[in-house]
Amino acid sequence: MAKKIKLGIIGGGGDSLIGVLHRIASFINDNYEIVGAVFNPVWEENINFAKQIGIKTDRIYVDFDTLIEEELKLPKEDRIQVCSVLTPNFLHFPMAKKLLENGFHVICEKPMTTTFSEAKILQSVLEENNAVFAVTHTYTGYPMVRQMREMIKDGALGKIQKVDAQYYQGWLNPVIHEKEKRASTWRLNPEKAGISCCFGDIGVHAFNMIEFTTGMQIDAILADLNYLYEDNKMDIDGTALIRFNTNAKGVIRSSQVATGEENNLTIAIYGDKGGFRWEQENPNFLYVLSDDKPVQVYKPGHAYNSELSLDGTKLPPGHPEGIFDAMANIYLGVARAVRGEAYNSGEFPTVMDGVRGMSFIEKAVESHQKGNVWLKIED
């Protein structure tokens, strides 16, 4: 078996959802070992958390800069090879940039940065350094999402003519209506989250899902965002019309005040030969639609699936796999890239996905502010 890749973690301590997701994902395929970290900026919480989850404390560092400084003192074969950045949004850019400049591979949470200009700088830094960079649009790791991508690539839907992506959550509803609560939520703070809450946090997932599955780039968007209260500077709900550089059009609907919703990401893609529908809350079912046949349901693990889909499936048919497995598939792709092994371009989102995601976020906010006008997506 190949030697395990030495992994560092920045952020994700305590009860962080993202933290546990990344740690478990890194273990699933036996490719990584966590050797160093800064889980929390508060030292006592940082070191205690490392002890709690059984990570050796000799390379738990007081802060990010110390991690880089001390790791570079170690022999190359002993130091962290890949570092996962799981911090609040405003720290993604400076941390990822410094990691790349010092020879580390990077797995970065989305959004990749807080501005499009930062994303372009990060893209340039990556080009100057021989490194692997992944953005964790986790849902691209689901086997049935990968199956959609491969079937569309093979022409199963014919010419794409309509795309509808929805991402509804309700977690902000109990927060947004009380001034003190919304003032103390970091995702509603532009200094920490960037210029967008809803579209920057989950709308960008829908955007990425469309481009990943269809293989088509969104050319322009027109957005209408909702803030609900005048003192709230961050969108918490919105809709964007989208155009491709063909005659295909679509819509992205995203909300974090959809009362009672949990994590309702759904994508429907329609071509002149058929359609696909997939729901994140039921990720093991891909619905195949046709004008003249009953609805078909594709499921993971069966031989009729593509090589990319089967590569991301760990269990026989009928054994449900979920979000940890999807993230683990991204970590697996990164491991292959780090080791110089062959891998499919669909195994993990790259810096280009991060760049286009930031353009989407900025253009959505700009479109709304200018009175709901069409704006081109840049890359």
PyMOL commands that set and color helices and strands:
alter all, ss='L'
color gray80, all
select helices_A, chain A and resi 17-28+43-52+57-59+64-71+89-101+116-128+138-141+143-153+173-176+179-183+186-188+190-193+198-214+307-311+323-338+351-369
alter helices_A, ss='H'
color red, helices_A
select strands_A, chain A and resi 5-11+32-38+82-86+105-108+133-135+160-168+218-226+237-244+249-255+264-271+275-279+282-289+296-298+375-376
alter strands_A, ss='S'
color yellow, strands_A
deselect
rebuild
show_as cartoon
